[in-house]
Amino acid sequence: MKILVVLPVVAVLALLRFRRAGLLTWALAWWVGIYILLRFGFIAPIPSSVIAIYMGIVSLAILAYVSSSQQCREDISRPLVRFMTEKRFTALLVATAVAIPALAAANVYVQMSAPIQPPLFSRTIHPASPTETAFDKKIDLDKGEDPFWPLEKSNPEEFRKHVENGRQVYYRNCVFCHGDNLAGTGMFIHGLDPIPTNLPETIPLLRDTFLFWRISKGGPGLPEEGGPWDTAMPAWEKFLKEDEIWDVILFLYDHSGTRPRAREEVATK
């Protein structure tokens, strides 16, 4: 434990004992002192969720003690009644009445405006496919490609139709999490952990066939090596047609101005 934190807490409790403080002061001092010890008194930090559990137990224990007898209840209520009825405490009472909701509002504001952080656990961001299948078909993640890419040169007008269809599919299904700019800034991201990936930065590193498998399988179809997958992305092969996913992939690359990772040729003797 951190002695420089423990000693001041012990000193304050000893001072209250020497001055014969009332029960209300003791209850508040014990609650604050235990919180300070849990929050700052240990070299290895205690998770905030654990601190919340411990402080809940401490609060119940203190409440049980101060209400355990008629004498304790009178000792607690007497200073509170004086505080709320005597004129000399009017200014302090008003300040307290304003401060309590203000602190509650400030706490809500801080929690709502906290920056979105990446997940703190380590995992394989782009795991290898365990099955290389989607829509009950085998996919060659290395040598395959989007079947509509050749249209870019052979039939540009038809190619743009597939890109436009992909745009419509994206904005009907994907924009809510991935956002207008594909950067994972959609309106639902505050409820997601981890947040969606930044697609313009990510998809140039991937083969389009990998994207097809990844989108098709969503979170439920991913392997253990990529876990924990606390992702809300569904297995889109259950909701979209195969051509719609290929069209979405065309739109992603077109909208971000990127291209898929080049196919890796394996040298053979």
C-alpha positions in Angstrom: 0.0 0.0 0.0 1.0 3.6 -0.4 2.0 4.9 3.0 1.7 8.5 2.0 -2.0 7.9 1.3 -2.7 5.7 4.3 -1.2 7.9 6.9 -3.3 11.0 6.2 -6.5 8.9 6.3 -5.5 7.4 9.6 -4.5 10.8 11.0 -7.9 12.3 10.1 -9.7 9.4 11.8 -7.5 9.8 14.9 -8.3 13.6 15.0 -12.0 12.9 14.8 -11.6 10.4 17.6 -9.8 13.0 19.7 -12.4 15.7 19.1 -15.2 13.2 19.8 -16.9 13.9 16.4 -20.6 13.0 16.0 -21.9 9.9 14.3 -22.8 11.7 11.0 -19.2 13.0 10.7 -17.8 9.6 11.5 -20.0 7.9 8.9 -18.9 10.4 6.2 -15.3 10.1 7.3 -15.3 6.3 7.1 -17.0 6.4 3.6 -14.6 8.9 2.2 -11.5 7.3 3.9 -12.3 3.9 2.5 -12.9 5.3 -1.0 -9.5 7.1 -0.9 -7.7 4.0 0.2 -9.3 1.9 -2.5 -8.8 4.5 -5.2 -5.4 5.7 -4.4 -4.0 3.6 -1.6 -2.7 0.6 -3.5 0.3 0.4 -5.8 -1.5 -1.8 -8.3 -4.6 0.1 -9.3 -8.0 -1.5 -8.5 -10.5 -1.5 -11.4 -13.3 1.1 -11.1 -15.9 -1.7 -11.3 -14.4 -3.4 -8.3 -14.2 -0.1 -6.4 -17.9 0.5 -7.2 -18.8 -3.0 -5.7 -16.7 -2.4 -2.6 -18.2 1.1 -2.0 -21.7 -0.3 -2.4 -21.0 -2.8 0.3 -19.4 -0.1 2.5 -22.4 2.1 2.0 -24.8 -0.6 3.0 -22.7 -1.5 6.1 -22.6 2.2 7.2 -26.3 2.6 6.6 -27.1 -0.5 8.6 -25.0 0.7 11.5 -26.3 4.3 11.7 -29.9 2.9 11.6 -29.3 0.0 14.0 -30.8 1.7 17.1 -33.0 4.6 18.1 -30.0 6.4 19.6 -28.0 6.1 16.3 -30.9 7.4 14.3 -31.2 10.4 16.5 -27.5 11.1 16.4 -27.6 11.1 12.6 -30.9 13.1 12.1 -30.1 15.8 14.7 -27.3 17.6 12.8 -29.2 17.2 9.6 -32.4 18.8 11.0 -30.3 21.7 12.4 -28.6 22.2 9.0 -31.9 22.4 7.2 -33.8 24.6 9.8 -31.3 27.0 11.4 -30.9 30.4 9.6 -27.1 30.5 10.0 -26.8 27.6 7.6 -29.1 29.1 4.9 -26.3 30.0 2.5 -24.6 26.6 2.9 -28.0 24.9 2.5 -28.6 26.7 -0.8 -25.1 26.0 -2.0 -25.6 22.3 -1.2 -29.0 22.2 -3.0 -27.3 23.7 -6.1 -24.1 21.7 -5.9 -25.7 18.2 -5.8 -27.6 18.4 -9.1 -24.7 20.3 -10.7 -22.3 17.6 -9.8 -24.6 14.9 -11.0 -25.0 16.8 -14.3 -21.3 17.3 -14.6 -20.7 13.6 -14.1 -23.2 12.7 -16.8 -21.5 15.3 -19.1 -18.0 13.9 -18.5 -19.2 10.3 -19.2 -21.1 11.3 -22.4 -18.2 13.4 -23.8 -15.4 10.9 -23.0 -13.4 10.1 -26.1 -13.9 6.8 -27.8 -11.0 4.6 -27.0 -9.7 1.5 -28.9 -10.1 -1.8 -27.2 -7.5 -2.5 -24.5 -7.2 -6.2 -25.2 -4.9 -7.7 -27.8 -6.4 -9.6 -30.7 -5.7 -10.4 -34.3 -7.4 -7.6 -36.2 -7.7 -9.5 -39.5 -7.6 -13.2 -38.6 -7.3 -15.9 -41.2 -10.5 -17.5 -42.4 -11.1 -20.8 -40.7 -13.4 -22.1 -43.4 -12.9 -19.8 -46.5 -16.6 -20.3 -47.2 -19.5 -17.9 -47.6 -23.0 -18.4 -49.0 -22.1 -22.1 -48.8 -19.3 -21.6 -51.4 -15.6 -22.0 -51.1 -13.7 -18.7 -51.6 -10.1 -18.4 -52.7 -9.1 -15.5 -50.4 -5.7 -15.2 -52.1 -6.3 -15.7 -55.8 -10.0 -14.7 -56.1 -11.3 -11.2 -56.8 -14.5 -9.3 -57.0 -16.3 -10.7 -60.1 -17.3 -7.2 -61.1 -13.9 -5.6 -61.2 -13.3 -6.5 -64.9 -16.3 -4.4 -65.8 -14.3 -1.3 -64.8 -12.4 -1.5 -68.1 -14.7 -3.7 -70.3 -18.0 -2.0 -69.5 -17.5 1.2 -67.4 -21.2 2.0 -67.5 -22.2 -1.3 -66.1 -19.4 -1.0 -63.5 -20.8 2.3 -62.3 -24.3 0.6 -61.9 -22.7 -1.9 -59.5 -20.9 0.8 -57.6 -24.2 2.8 -57.3 -26.0 -0.3 -56.1 -23.3 -0.9 -53.5 -23.8 2.7 -52.4 -27.5 2.1 -51.8 -26.9 -1.1 -50.0 -24.3 0.6 -47.8 -26.5 3.5 -46.8 -29.4 1.2 -46.1 -27.5 -1.2 -43.9 -23.9 -0.1 -42.9 -23.8 3.7 -42.5 -25.3 3.6 -39.0 -22.2 2.1 -37.6 -19.5 2.8 -40.2 -20.5 6.4 -40.9 -20.8 8.6 -44.0 -17.0 8.8 -44.4 -16.5 5.1 -43.7 -14.3 5.9 -40.8 -16.3 4.1 -38.1 -18.1 7.3 -36.9 -21.7 6.3 -37.3 -24.4 7.3 -35.0 -24.5 3.9 -33.2 -20.8 3.7 -32.3 -21.2 4.8 -28.7 -22.9 1.4 -28.1 -20.2 -0.6 -29.8 -17.1 -2.1 -28.3 -14.8 -2.3 -30.2 -15.9 0.5 -32.5 -16.0 -0.2 -36.3 -12.7 0.0 -38.1 -11.6 2.9 -40.2 -12.3 1.5 -43.7 -10.2 3.9 -45.8 -7.2 3.1 -43.7 -7.8 -0.6 -43.6 -9.2 -1.9 -46.8 -6.2 -1.1 -49.0 -4.3 -3.6 -46.8 -6.8 -6.4 -47.6 -7.8 -8.5 -50.6 -11.4 -7.8 -51.7 -12.1 -11.5 -51.3 -11.2 -11.2 -47.6 -13.6 -8.3 -47.3 -16.3 -10.5 -48.9 -15.7 -13.3 -46.4 -15.5 -10.8 -43.4 -18.7 -9.0 -44.3 -20.5 -12.3 -45.1 -19.6 -13.8 -41.7 -19.8 -10.7 -39.5 -19.0 -11.2 -35.9 -20.6 -14.7 -35.3 -18.4 -16.4 -38.0 -15.0 -15.3 -36.8 -12.4 -17.6 -35.4 -11.1 -17.7 -31.8 -7.8 -16.2 -32.8 -9.6 -13.0 -33.5 -11.4 -12.9 -30.1 -12.8 -11.5 -28.1 -15.2 -10.3 -30.8 -17.6 -8.0 -29.0 -18.9 -6.8 -32.3 -22.4 -6.0 -33.4 -21.8 -6.7 -37.1 -24.2 -9.4 -38.2 -23.5 -12.2 -40.6 -24.6 -10.3 -43.7 -24.9 -13.5 -45.8 -28.1 -14.1 -44.0 -29.6 -10.7 -45.0 -27.9 -9.6 -48.3 -27.5 -11.3 -51.6 -24.1 -12.3 -52.8 -24.0 -9.7 -55.5 -25.0 -7.0 -53.1 -21.9 -7.7 -50.9 -19.7 -7.6 -53.9 -21.3 -4.3 -55.0 -20.7 -2.9 -51.5 -17.1 -3.8 -51.7 -16.8 -1.9 -55.0 -18.4 1.1 -53.4 -16.0 1.0 -50.4 -13.0 1.1 -52.6 -14.5 3.7 -55.0 -15.7 6.0 -52.3 -12.4 5.9 -50.4 -10.3 6.2 -53.6 -8.3 3.0 -52.8 -7.7 -0.3 -54.4 -7.5 -3.8 -52.9 -4.1 -5.2 -51.9 -2.3 -6.7 -54.8 -2.5 -10.5 -55.2 0.6 -12.2 -53.8 2.3 -14.5 -56.3 4.1 -17.4 -54.8 7.3 -18.3 -56.6 7.7 -21.9 -57.6 10.7 -23.8 -58.7 
